[in-house]
Amino acid sequence: MTQTRDQLTPRLDAPARAWLDASLALAEEAATARADTGNTDNVAVAPWELRFAAAGRHCGQDHADSVRVLLLHTARADLATLTRLYHQGSAAERRAVLLALPERVEGPAALPLTEDALRTNDTRLVAAAVGPYATAHLDAHAWRHAILKCLFTGVPLAAVDGLARRARGDAELARMLADFAAERTAAGRSVPADLPHALHLTGEES
């Protein structure tokens, strides 16, 4: 889970706090300028975006997600900015973009980012992609395949936002889970520990 600024600041040392304050100020300046002019920054890369990339180095990897998400919110990053940062960024930067989507994008327009993450085998990206934004906007077919992706890559189903609600009464998901378990068993491979729980949540166990 990412942290708010009030939660994060006490966990940082003095140099990291100073760096964060300066970075958020740059992000706020960019957001204000964009609101005043209706345009994005004229520079190729806004100063706060450089700070976005450097968050782990200055604030530590344990806090990098929170710092990056705070920067995105403070800069009021729009879909175009989020998309650019995602496609140009490292896996860690992409994860932060995915974590920020529920608050930054109201409708389904950012689903291509979620879908891209779900095509990877990077477990941190997959886990970030099955958060509240996916729950709100993935259609039933894509959501079911996201559940199977988690099971296949070893992402705990606890990472899936709204799992119990969306799984309830989903006979097709139950069928897919049962087929997946049968295939694993037939191949002499173990069935993921989370699978029986997910099947139970559907209420469609045979």
Secondary structure by P-SEA (a helix, b strand, c coil): cccccccccccccaaaaaaaaaaaaaaaaaaaaaaaccccccccccaaaaaaaaccccccccaaaaaaaaaaaaacccaaaaaaaaaaccaaaaaaaaaacccccccccaaaaaaaaaacccaaaaaaaacccccccccaaaaaaaaaaaaaacccccccccccccccccaaaaaaaaaaaaaaaaaccccccaaaaaaaaacccc
